[in-house]
Amino acid sequence: MAMTATEKHLARASGKSVVKPGDVVVIEPDVILSHDNTAAIAQLFERLPHGRIMYPERLAITLDHAVPPPSPSHARNHQAVRRFVREHGIRNFFEVGRGICHQVLCEEGLVGPGMTLLGADSHSTHFGWLGAFSAGIGRSEVAALWATGELWLRVPETIRITLSGEFKTGVTSKDLTIHLIGQLSSEGANYKAVEFAGDGLNSLTPDSRAVLTNMMAEMGAKNAWIAPDDITWAWLENMMRRTRPGDYRERLAHFEENALYADADADYAEEHHISLGCIEPVISCPHAVDNVLPLSEVRETPVDLGFIGTCTNGRLEDIAAAAEVLRGQKLRARLLVIPASSMVLRDASEAGHIATLIDAGATVGTPGCGPCMGVHMGVLAPGEVCISSANRNFRGRMGERDAQIYLANPAVVAASCVAGYIIHPADLL
């Protein structure tokens, strides 16, 4: 029986030769992800009778959402996470400043082609850009995974989105993602897998691919996936040489041996074809990600703050795009830039991008999620307007409920902070 890539991943993880949409399978994930919420999950875990973590080597824990801790309660939470890590011998623990869980686990080679990850974060769809199956689950499910090492899932139907051509100048994968969510709605992929295909992927960099799989969470997807190709393997080899110099060959060989690919005659619940050359710069308007308009229709909307960062658009390519816009400019609106990881921060610094941002008047923060979750590092005051490269613009997402959040690609965010209103970089005087 022909299978999609998602079906193949779940078949392997459940020890079955074949699965089909609607099947309920019990899987053992390779990686179990949690972050600052680890302390709350630990409280649930401690109520279970098991007493110990089944596979501590499968846990990966970061401190990334409220870092450095903005209040005593957050500091106590971090303290509890560190205690939990020590008591249970969790090796894959990443401290304050290392960065956002999704970015860090990719950089560290903990996730790669053919692997399966379940995480206590809704944007765990992220890892699909590496050819992995990855999905977000709830805290109680993570506690159960810690105790038993397994969890049941329903095999999702799969949507295939075929990309062709190349973007026009000034258009990015963030525009593509917002366009897709606007076309299919924020519920368009509810509990479905989204698999990307087509020669259009050849023009997408690793950084821009991660935007696609990450933001499929905003379309309701259970997981998202891109087949490993030469671009994937080149990125992995470069990254593994940097973060795992002692065993990078073995890790690459493991990924190559375990990579999975969809069968050519697999069945899909839906198919969509997108010509990248037809995508225009777009904006998600308050207060829903699928409230999408062409940038031209919201041009000159005044902004108070711009934010570039998060697991969606806080990588080197995003910071470089902002720096290119800001070179020689001065800001009229505040701009906060938070790299997705310490590695991104270092690379951006060495390339001179951070100096360019600072010279223009931007603020650069500690690698992590920043104000995306609405508790610190740039939350909004009543009535303020933010243009952001993040993934969500729900009411109250970044502070006061009557603040407004527009989502755009990083270059548009930077240009809008120069102008003081929403504008395309090409239109800056």
Secondary structure, 3 states (H helix, E strand, C coil): CCCCHHHHHHHHHHCCCCCCCCCEEEECCCEEEECCCHHHHHHHHCCCCCCCCCCHHHEEEECCCCCCCCCHHHHHHHHHHHHHHHHHCCCEEECCCCECHHHHHHHCCCCCCCCEEEECCHHHHHHHHHCCEEEECCHHHHHHHHHHCCEEEECCEEEEEEEECCCCCCCCHHHHHHHHHHHHCCCCCCCEEEEEECHHHHHCCHHHHHHHHHHHHHHCCCEEEECCCHHHHHHHHHHHHHHCCCCHHHHHHHHHHHCCCCCCCCCCCEEEEEEHHHCCCEEECCCCCCCEEEHHHHCCCECCEEEECHHHHCCHHHHHHHHHHHCCCCCCCEEEECCCEHHHHHHHHHCCHHHHHHHHCCEECCCCCHHHHCCCCCCECCCCEEEECCCCCCCCCCECCCCEEEECCHHHHHHHHHHCECCCHHHCC
